[in-house]
Amino acid sequence: MVMRTTLICGLEKSKENPISLNEFFATVHDDDKIRVTSQFQKSKKLNQAFDIEFKIITHNNNIKYIKAIGTFV
């Protein structure tokens, strides 16, 4: 999962140096940042699954549309 997220976000990371949550949130489009952060915090706190769509901005300023489904472990 970590490597896939790294590739999607366009970040130069490795298995030994994975993407941090802060680095991930830095890629989330400003229009979606509050909603995504809130949903992830709620899901983590309540130990519930998340299912959310949002945009990210890659290192070369491309916009990608993401659908994230999962849980925190």
N, C-alpha and C positions, 0 to 999 in steps of 0.2 A: 504493500500500500504506500509506504513512504516513497519508494522510487517512482511509482506511477504519479503521485502528486508532484514530485520534483519535476518530472518530465512535462506534465501538463502545465505547470506554472512557468516552465522555461528557465529553471534555476540550475546552476552548476553545483550539484551536490552528489554525494556518494553514500554508500551504505554506512561507511565509517563516520560520515559527517552529514546526517540527515537534515531535512528541512525542519525548522522549529515551528511551533504554532504561531509565533509572532511573525516569522517570515511568510508563512502562509497568509495570515490575515493582511499583511502588507500588500499582497497581490489582489485582494478583493476590491472590486470597483467601489468608489466612494458612494455611489447610489445604493449599494447593497450592504455596505460594511456594518452599519448599526444592526440591521435585521439579521445578518449572518452571525455576527458576534453574539447577539442576544439569544438566537436559537441554539447555537453551540453551547453557550454557558448554561442555558436551561436544560438541555439534553444531558450535559455532563453532571450537573447538580442533582437532577432527578433520576439519573441512570436510565434515561429513555432514549429510544432511537430518534434519529433526525432524518428528515427527507426534505431537502430544500434546493431550490434553483437560484443561481446567482451568476454574476459576471466576474471574471478576473482580468487583470491587465498583465500581460507577460513582460519580460525584460525588454523586448523590442516594441512595446506599446501596441501589441495586438490584443484585441478583446476576444475572450473565449467564454462561451456559455457553459456552465457547469451544473450538473445535477448530482448532488451528494446525498447518499443514503448510507447510514451506518450507525454505529454506537461507539462510545468511548470505552476503552478497556484499561 
